[in-house]
Amino acid sequence: MDKEQLQNIAEAALMVSERPVSLNRLLALFEKELDRPEKADVRAAIDQITEDYTGRGIEVKEVASGFRIQVNGDYSEWINLLFEDRPPRYSRALLETLAIIAYRQPVTRAEIEEIRGVSVSSNIIRTLQERSWIRVVGQRDIPGRPELLATSKEFLDYFNLKKLSELPALAEIKDFDQINPDLFDELEKKIQEEAAAKTGEQQTGSGVQLAVTGADSPTEDDEVETVESDADAEEDIVSDKDNVVPFG
């Protein structure tokens, strides 16, 4: 199979797929071919398509689940006018909860409440799970064995990210008007405290156990709009596995 044919097939596959396509999935398209391309050949074809789309209204984007063809973000303002349906709107409480899970995962519900200073509505956790943005990855190995929450590949795909390290620094999103800026100060403080605790644990060999608080925290009205799940893909890893009892 020549390079041009391989490139055209890969381009067509990305164009028609409703979900990001991985290199392995693209390679599987050629299983019955006698002259089957190598993974490096498929990657080279994707790179060429990406280069060909440079400066155009569409682009090839690599996210956590694979590659996809999408609208160039520079033109989304105009393209969005084609669609009558408005995108779902989420409450500040939901966005803050998602931010805490993304930046401090894996994290328990009580730890989220400790950072936010208010109880987390069950509607929020349910909505994030229905959206497939978060998942339960295990249980904290402390009394009560609370569930640990982390983000998924669907979360990374939706926000145009390939991996968690591509998340913007907290300082870059403090001015986001839908999130309380004090939340980020508290989140940064917790992250710094945990980093210091881990350093001390490595130096002394002593165990560190996270405190679980927030049982008596005040409640707040956290009504959100429920949305449907849009993917069933296998999900990604989390960044911290201390005191975790995994499932399976």
C-alpha positions as CSV (number, residue, x, y, z in Angstrom):
1,M,0.0,0.0,0.0
2,D,1.5,3.3,-1.0
3,K,1.7,6.3,1.3
4,E,-1.0,8.4,-0.4
5,Q,-3.6,5.6,-0.2
6,L,-2.7,5.0,3.5
7,Q,-3.1,8.7,4.2
8,N,-6.4,8.9,2.4
9,I,-7.8,5.9,4.3
10,A,-6.6,7.4,7.7
11,E,-8.1,10.8,6.8
12,A,-11.4,9.2,5.9
13,A,-11.5,7.2,9.1
14,L,-10.9,10.2,11.2
15,M,-13.5,12.2,9.3
16,V,-16.4,9.7,9.8
17,S,-15.6,8.5,13.3
18,E,-17.8,9.9,16.0
19,R,-15.0,9.3,18.6
20,P,-11.3,9.8,18.6
21,V,-9.4,7.0,16.8
22,S,-6.3,5.4,18.2
23,L,-3.3,4.3,16.2
24,N,-4.1,0.6,17.0
25,R,-7.7,1.1,15.8
26,L,-6.5,2.6,12.6
27,L,-3.9,-0.3,12.2
28,A,-6.8,-2.8,12.6
29,L,-8.3,-1.5,9.4
30,F,-5.6,-3.2,7.5
31,E,-5.6,-6.6,9.2
32,K,-6.7,-8.4,6.0
33,E,-4.1,-6.6,3.8
34,L,-1.2,-8.6,2.6
35,D,0.9,-5.5,2.5
36,R,-0.1,-4.4,6.0
37,P,1.4,-1.0,7.1
38,E,3.4,-0.7,10.3
39,K,2.3,1.5,13.2
40,A,5.1,3.9,12.3
41,D,3.6,4.2,8.8
42,V,0.1,5.0,10.2
43,R,1.6,7.6,12.5
44,A,3.5,9.2,9.7
45,A,0.3,9.4,7.7
46,I,-1.5,11.1,10.6
47,D,1.5,13.6,10.9
48,Q,1.2,14.4,7.2
49,I,-2.6,15.0,7.4
50,T,-1.9,17.2,10.4
51,E,0.6,19.2,8.4
52,D,-1.7,19.5,5.4
53,Y,-4.5,20.9,7.7
54,T,-2.2,23.6,9.2
55,G,-3.8,27.1,8.8
56,R,-7.1,25.7,7.6
57,G,-10.6,25.7,9.2
58,I,-10.2,22.1,10.5
59,E,-7.4,20.4,12.2
60,V,-6.2,17.1,13.4
61,K,-6.0,17.0,17.2
62,E,-4.5,14.2,19.4
63,V,-6.4,13.7,22.6
64,A,-6.4,11.0,25.3
65,S,-8.4,8.4,23.3
66,G,-6.6,9.0,19.9
67,F,-6.9,11.4,17.0
68,R,-9.8,13.3,15.6
69,I,-10.6,15.9,13.0
70,Q,-12.3,18.9,14.5
71,V,-13.0,22.6,13.9
72,N,-10.0,24.9,14.4
73,G,-10.7,26.7,17.6
74,D,-10.0,30.0,15.9
75,Y,-13.2,29.7,14.0
76,S,-15.5,28.1,16.6
77,E,-17.3,31.5,17.2
78,W,-18.8,31.4,13.7
79,I,-19.3,27.7,13.4
80,N,-21.3,27.6,16.7
81,L,-23.9,29.8,15.0
82,L,-24.9,26.8,12.8
83,F,-26.3,24.9,15.8
84,E,-29.6,25.9,17.4
85,D,-29.1,23.8,20.5
86,R,-27.3,25.6,23.3
87,P,-24.5,23.8,25.0
88,P,-25.3,22.6,28.5
89,R,-24.7,25.1,31.3
90,Y,-23.3,24.0,34.6
91,S,-23.4,25.5,38.1
92,R,-20.4,27.0,39.8
93,A,-20.5,24.2,42.3
94,L,-20.2,21.5,39.6
95,L,-17.3,23.3,37.9
96,E,-15.5,23.7,41.2
97,T,-16.0,20.1,42.1
98,L,-14.7,19.0,38.7
99,A,-11.6,21.3,39.1
100,I,-10.8,19.8,42.5
101,I,-11.1,16.2,41.2
102,A,-8.9,17.1,38.1
103,Y,-6.1,18.8,40.1
104,R,-6.0,16.6,43.2
105,Q,-7.1,13.2,42.0
106,P,-7.7,10.6,43.3
107,V,-9.9,12.4,45.9
108,T,-12.8,11.5,48.2
109,R,-16.0,13.3,48.4
110,A,-15.2,14.4,52.0
111,E,-11.9,15.9,50.8
112,I,-13.7,17.8,48.1
113,E,-16.0,19.2,50.8
114,E,-13.1,20.2,53.0
115,I,-11.6,22.3,50.2
116,R,-14.9,23.9,49.1
117,G,-16.2,24.4,52.6
118,V,-19.7,23.1,51.7
119,S,-21.3,19.8,51.1
120,V,-21.2,18.3,47.6
121,S,-24.6,17.6,46.2
122,S,-25.3,14.1,45.0
123,N,-26.6,15.6,41.8
124,I,-23.2,17.0,41.0
125,I,-21.4,13.6,41.4
126,R,-24.2,11.9,39.4
127,T,-24.0,14.5,36.6
128,L,-20.2,14.2,36.3
129,Q,-20.5,10.4,36.2
130,E,-23.3,10.5,33.6
131,R,-21.1,12.8,31.5
132,S,-18.4,10.1,31.9
133,W,-16.0,12.9,33.1
134,I,-15.2,11.2,36.4
135,R,-15.0,7.6,37.7
136,V,-14.5,5.6,40.9
137,V,-10.9,4.2,40.9
138,G,-10.8,2.6,44.3
139,Q,-11.3,3.3,48.0
140,R,-9.2,5.2,50.5
141,D,-7.6,2.8,53.0
142,I,-9.0,4.5,56.0
143,P,-12.0,3.9,58.3
144,G,-15.2,3.9,56.2
145,R,-13.2,3.2,53.0
146,P,-14.6,6.2,51.1
147,E,-14.6,6.0,47.3
148,L,-11.9,7.7,45.4
149,L,-12.8,9.8,42.4
150,A,-10.7,10.6,39.4
151,T,-11.1,11.9,35.8
152,S,-11.5,9.8,32.8
153,K,-10.3,9.7,29.2
154,E,-13.7,11.2,28.2
155,F,-12.8,14.2,30.4
156,L,-9.5,14.7,28.6
157,D,-11.1,14.2,25.2
158,Y,-13.9,16.8,25.9
159,F,-11.4,19.4,27.1
160,N,-9.0,18.8,24.2
161,L,-6.3,17.3,26.3
162,K,-4.0,14.3,25.6
163,K,-2.9,13.8,29.3
164,L,-3.3,15.3,32.7
165,S,0.0,17.2,32.6
166,E,-1.6,19.4,29.9
167,L,-4.0,20.9,32.3
168,P,-3.4,24.6,32.7
169,A,-1.6,25.8,35.9
170,L,-4.0,26.9,38.6
171,A,-2.6,30.4,38.4
172,E,-3.8,30.6,34.8
173,I,-7.4,29.9,35.5
174,K,-7.9,31.8,38.8
175,D,-9.7,34.6,36.9
176,F,-12.3,32.2,35.4
177,D,-15.5,34.0,36.4
178,Q,-17.5,30.8,37.0
179,I,-15.2,29.6,39.8
180,N,-14.5,31.2,43.2
181,P,-10.9,32.3,43.1
182,D,-10.5,31.4,46.8
183,L,-11.0,27.8,45.8
184,F,-7.8,27.8,43.9
185,D,-5.9,29.2,46.8
186,E,-7.2,26.4,49.1
187,L,-6.5,23.8,46.4
188,E,-2.9,25.0,45.9
189,K,-2.5,25.0,49.7
190,K,-3.6,21.3,49.9
191,I,-1.4,20.3,47.0
192,Q,1.6,21.9,48.6
193,E,0.8,20.3,52.0
194,E,0.5,16.9,50.3
195,A,3.8,17.4,48.5
196,A,5.5,18.3,51.7
197,A,4.0,15.3,53.5
198,K,5.2,13.0,50.8
199,T,8.7,14.4,51.0
200,G,8.7,13.8,54.8
201,E,7.4,10.3,54.3
202,Q,10.2,9.5,51.9
203,Q,12.8,11.0,54.3
204,T,11.5,9.3,57.5
205,G,9.8,6.2,56.2
206,S,6.7,7.0,58.2
207,G,3.1,6.6,56.8
208,V,1.0,9.5,55.9
209,Q,-2.8,9.3,56.2
210,L,-5.1,12.0,54.8
211,A,-7.7,13.5,57.2
212,V,-11.3,13.2,56.2
213,T,-13.4,16.1,57.3
214,G,-16.5,18.0,56.2
215,A,-19.2,15.9,57.8
216,D,-20.7,18.9,59.5
217,S,-20.1,21.4,56.7
218,P,-23.0,23.6,55.5
219,T,-25.1,22.7,52.5
220,E,-25.8,24.8,49.4
221,D,-28.2,24.7,46.5
222,D,-26.2,22.8,43.9
223,E,-28.9,22.2,41.2
224,V,-27.3,21.4,37.8
225,E,-28.5,20.4,34.4
226,T,-28.2,16.6,33.8
227,V,-26.6,15.6,30.5
228,E,-26.2,12.2,28.8
229,S,-23.1,10.1,28.6
230,D,-21.4,10.4,25.2
231,A,-18.7,7.8,25.4
232,D,-17.9,4.3,26.7
233,A,-14.1,4.3,26.1
234,E,-11.6,2.8,28.5
235,E,-10.5,5.5,31.0
236,D,-7.1,6.9,32.0
237,I,-4.8,6.7,34.9
238,V,-4.7,8.9,38.0
239,S,-1.8,10.7,39.4
240,D,-1.7,9.6,43.0
241,K,-2.3,6.1,44.4
242,D,-1.3,6.5,48.1
243,N,-3.6,4.7,50.5
244,V,-5.7,3.4,47.7
245,V,-7.6,0.1,47.6
246,P,-8.2,-0.5,43.8
247,F,-11.2,-2.3,42.4
248,G,-10.8,-5.5,40.4
